[in-house]
Structure formats: C-alpha cells, structure tokens
C-alpha cells in the first residue's frame, strides 16, 4: 500500500510518500524543496519495523543521500514512524495510508 507523510509543510502532490509493493520492493518519493526525489529498493519486515534497503535514488546532494537503509516503525494504528532524517522528512514523522 501507499503511505503519505502527515507533514503540513507542503501542498498536496508534494507530500512525501512511501509505496510498499507485494514483491517486497518500495518507492519513496521525497520532497527536496526544489522538486521531488525518488528512492527505490527492497524491504523486509522485522517484528514491528519495515527495513528499507536503498538500491537507487535521485536525492544526490540532499540530506539522506548517504543512507543505505531506512527503518520505519509500524505503529498500533497501522501508521509508519520514520526513523531517519531525509530532506523534508524528519525522524519521527508519521506516514498514514489514505
């Protein structure tokens, strides 16, 4: 499914989002302030976390471009809590399904 950031800093269409696919791949769209960037890779679920392993990205020169993994904690309400800083998205930001 697709999860959207609860950030109020950006307009609809520029909100960071994470899509987790059934084949265990993901696409994370991140707001880079000057446009949108993309991170892609694979993920696994370990207990109450999704661990995303980045295989490619278009966020060169932005906060988070050095990351190899992105952990999200699965909350009781089903939302995902980001555990890293990535450009606009910050550690402890929540992502909700619509």
C-alpha positions in Angstrom: 0.0 0.0 0.0 0.9 3.7 -0.1 1.6 5.8 2.9 1.6 9.6 3.0 3.5 12.0 5.3 1.5 14.0 7.7 3.8 17.0 7.2 1.9 20.2 6.8 4.9 21.9 5.3 4.0 21.0 1.7 1.0 21.1 -0.6 -0.8 18.0 -1.8 1.2 16.5 -4.7 4.4 17.4 -3.0 3.9 15.4 0.1 6.4 12.6 0.7 5.0 9.1 0.2 6.1 5.5 0.5 4.7 2.7 -1.6 5.4 -0.9 -0.4 4.7 -3.4 -3.1 3.8 -7.1 -2.8 7.1 -8.2 -4.4 8.9 -6.5 -1.4 10.1 -3.5 -3.4 9.4 0.1 -2.5 9.3 3.6 -3.9 9.8 6.5 -1.6 9.0 9.9 -3.1 10.7 12.7 -1.1 10.2 16.5 -1.2 13.6 18.1 -2.0 12.2 21.6 -1.6 13.1 22.3 -5.3 11.2 19.3 -6.6 10.6 15.6 -5.8 13.2 12.9 -5.4 12.9 9.2 -5.5 14.4 6.3 -3.6 13.9 2.7 -4.6 14.9 -0.7 -3.3 13.7 -3.7 -1.3 12.2 -4.1 2.1 11.7 -6.7 4.8 9.5 -6.7 7.9 11.3 -7.5 11.2 8.9 -7.6 14.1 7.4 -4.1 14.3 9.6 -2.5 11.7 9.9 -2.3 7.9 13.6 -2.1 7.0 14.1 -0.5 3.5 17.3 -1.1 1.7 18.1 1.6 -0.8 19.3 0.4 -4.2 19.0 3.6 -6.2 18.0 7.3 -5.6 17.7 10.7 -7.1 18.4 12.8 -4.0 22.1 13.4 -4.6 23.4 16.4 -2.6 20.4 16.4 -0.2 20.1 15.3 3.4 19.8 11.5 3.4 21.7 10.8 0.2 24.3 8.8 2.2 21.7 6.4 3.7 21.8 2.7 2.8 18.7 1.7 4.9 15.6 3.5 6.2 13.8 2.0 9.1 10.1 2.6 9.7 8.4 1.5 12.9 4.8 0.1 12.5 2.5 1.9 15.0 -0.5 0.3 16.7 -2.8 2.3 14.4 -1.1 1.0 11.3 0.8 4.2 10.5 4.6 4.2 9.9 7.0 6.2 12.0 10.1 7.3 10.1 13.4 6.6 12.0 15.8 8.7 9.8 16.1 12.3 8.5 15.7 12.6 4.7 15.5 16.1 3.3 12.0 17.4 4.2 11.0 14.2 6.1 12.4 14.1 9.6 12.9 11.3 12.2 9.6 10.6 14.0 7.4 11.9 11.1 4.3 9.7 10.6 3.1 8.2 7.3 -0.6 7.2 7.0 -2.5 5.2 4.5 -5.3 7.0 2.7 
